[in-house]
């Protein structure tokens, strides 16, 4: 239904101006697939570097041809008048318009200044000047009530292997893991916190009903200078500014709009978005993809 709605929506554009022959990529029965449509589809595609461009264009054109055939078949059966399809098309139209507005707000943000980039570099030595590559040992312990016992265990100078033996003796469920991560692939708050740990030291992190025991088994320092980090920082700050601008605009519109909930929906105010439940550090994504991707290969 979603594919059909998107196809019908695409086919509902204005035909007030017929495309010239040079603008036509294919003819499907009595309808034309235009170069503009083809370029639009290719522009949204995530084409990996090194891909055969001609093959990608052919694949995209074949997709548009099949889509046109589906739209024509659907119209013959009057599916474009089906209430479910009409509703889906309207929902898609609203989503496209709303997204276009938010993109306009996001793209209206100024480029970060050299001063802002320099300040961010200085404020985050854990990511740049004192960047470390960490070898972690991690225990995901199911019983969060063991936190004080585990803290006392390490305060007494005992090892991670000793802790594993204790947990097994007490029949406490846990999962062990070992992994390597550079600082930029950690959540920003975790990178800052772990930067203060020496090799062999441990951080105990409550997680739901359990906890994570994270040990810096070993690490090495591989700094990134400001010149090499500039592009990654600029991208991160740009994305951050866009995200904050979009959030602020949505809030402004909600605050200034007249919103009332009717019937059963008037009982409760909409719940605030729930906070994300963090996964073990080994599974967490970087807080800033632009930062993570940008720092890769800078050395």
N, C-alpha and C positions, 0 to 999 in steps of 0.2 A: 504493500500500500504506500509506503514512504517513497519507494522508487517511482511508482506510478504517479504519485502526487508531484514529485519533483519534475518528472518528465512532462506532465501536463502543464505544470506551472511554466516550465521553460517554453512550451509551445504556445503559451497564451500571450506572447508579446505582440506589440503593435506591428502590423504589416502595411503601415501607411507608406513606407518607402521600400520598394522592391530592391533587393541587392543586385548589383551589376554582375556580369559573368565572372569578372575577376574576383568577386567576393564569394563565389559559390565554391564549396569544396566537394559537394556531392548532391545528387538529386535522388530522392527517395519517393517513388511514385510521383505525386504532384507537389511534394514539398521539397524545400531546399535546405541543406545543411551549409551554413556559411562559415567562411574563414574566421569571422569574428567569434562564432560559437566555439570553433576548434581552438583558437588561441586562448579563449577564456578558460576552457577545460584544461589545456596544457599549463596555463598560468597557475591553476590551483593544485596541479599535480606535484607530488614530491618526487622529482626525477633525480635519481642518484647521479653523481658526477661520473662521466665516462660512458653514460648510456647512449646508445645509438639514437640520435635525434630523429632520424627518418622513421625508424621502427616505432619510436614513441608516438610520433604524429599519426602513423598509420593505425596504431592500436587505439589512440584517442578518437580518430575519425570513425573507426569501426564501431566504437562504443556509441558515438552519436548517431550513426546509421541505425543501429539496433534500437536505440532509444526512440528514434523517429518512427520506426516500424511499430514499436509497442504503443506509442501515442496514437498512431493512426488506427491500430486495431482496437484500442480502448475507446476511441471516439466512435467507431462504427457500432460498438455495443452500447454507446451512450454512457460509458462509465464516467466521463467527465462531468456528467450531471448527477451521478450517484451522491447522495448526501454525505457519505463518509469521505469521498474524494474531494468534494467541494470544501468540506471542513478542513481536510488536510492541506489543501491548497491555500486556504485562508490562513491557517496556522503557519505554513511555510512563508507566506508573504509577510506576515507580521514579524516573524523572526528575522527575515532578511532586512526589513526596514529598520528594526530595532538594532540589529548588529551594525548596520551602516552608520547609524547615529553614534553608537559607541566607538566605532572605528574613527569617525571624524573627531570625536572628543580626544581619543588617544593620540591620534596623529597630529593634533594641534599643540602638543607639548614641545617646549624648547629643548634643543640639544644640550646635554650637560656640558658645563664649562670645563676648561682645563683645571681651574681651581677646585671644582667639585671632584673631578677625577683624582687629582693629587691628594685631596683631603681623604677620600675613600681609601686610597692606597695606604696612607699613613695610619688611618684608624684601624686597619685590618692587617697587622703584621702576620697573623696566623695564616692568611691566604697568600701573602706575597713575600715580604722581606724575610720572614721567618717561617716560610711554608715548609711543612713536613709531610713525608710519606709515612703512613702508619701501618704497622703490622699489628692487627688486633686479635685478641682472643675474647670470645663472647660466650656468656652463659645466659640463656633465657630461663629463668627460674619461675616455676608456676606459682609458688607460694610467696606472696609479698610479705607475709609476716616474718619471714626469715631475714629481713633487711638488717636488723640490729645485730643478729648473730653473725651475718656475713661481714658487716663493718668491723665487729670485734675481731673476727678471724684475721682480717688483713691488718688491723691495728697491731695485732700481736706478731706481725711479720711472717705470717704463714703464706703459702703459695696457692696459686689457682688449682694446681693438682691436688693439694691437700683439701681444698674446698670441695672439689668433685668427689673425693672419697667420703667426706662428711655428708654431703647431700645423698649419696648412694646409701650410706649407712642409715640415714634417717628416712629413706624411701621418699625423698622429695623429687618430684618430676622436674627435669631440666633438659635443655637441648644445648649442645656445645657447637661452636662454630669458630672458624678462624678465617680471616680475610685481610686484604691489603686495600687501603684507600688513601688517596692524597687528600689534603685538607679541603680542597674545593668541592669534593664530592660528598662532603658531610653537610648536614643542615648547618646554617650559619651559627646558630647558638651553640651547637655541639662542637663545631670547629673551634670556637672561642674558648669553650670550657676545657676541651681536651688539650688545647695548646698549652695549658698550664700544668699538664701532667708530665712527669718524667717517665722514662722507660721503666716498666715494671709496676707502675702505679695503676690504680683502679678507680673507675667511676661507677657508682651504683645508681641506676636510673629506674624509678618506679614506672611500671607499664601495666595499666589495667589492674587486674587482680594479682599480677606477678611483678617481676622486676628483671632488669637487665644488668648483668655484671660485665663491665667492659674494661679490659686490661690493655694498656699499651705494651705489648710484648716487646716491641722494638720500633725504632723510627730512625729516619735519616732526614736531614735538612736539605731541601732543594729550593732555594729562593728564586723568585721571579722578579726582575727589575721593573721599574715603573714603565719604561718605554715599551717593554713587551706586554705588560699587563693593560696598557691603556685601552686597547680596543675592547677587551673583555669587560673592563670596568665601565666603559662608555655604554656598551650594550646592556649591561645589568642596570645601570642607573636610568637608561632610557626606558627599559621595560618596567622598572619600578615606578617611574613617573607616570607612565601610561596607566598602569594598574591603579595607582592612587587617584589619578584624575577620573577614571571611569567609576571607581567606588564613590568618590565625592559627588559626581554628577548624579548617580543613581540615588544617593542619599538626598541630594538637593531636590530632585524631582519628587521623591516620596514625601519630604517635609513640606513642599509647597503645594502638592496635589491634594485634592479632596477625595479621600479614599474611605469608603464605608463598606462594611461586610454585611451581607443580608442573610436572613434565615438562620439555618444551623451554623453558618460560617461566622455569625456575629457573636457567638459564645466566647470564642477565644481569639486573641490577637495572634497574628502569624508568629510562629516561633522564630527566634533568631537562628541563623545558620549554625548548626552544631560544629564545635571545634573538631578538627581532624584528629583521629586517634593515631598517634605515632607508632610506627612499626619499629622493630629492632634496628639499630643503627646500620647493620649490614644490609637492610632492605630499603632504607630511606633514600629518596631522591634528593638531589641538591636543591636548596631553596631557590637557587637561581640557575636555570639551565644555561642562560647566556654566559654566566660566569664560568660554569663548569666546562662548557664546550669551548669557550674562548681560551682558557688557560691550557687546555690540552695542546701539546705540541709547541708551547712557547719556549721550552728549554732548548 
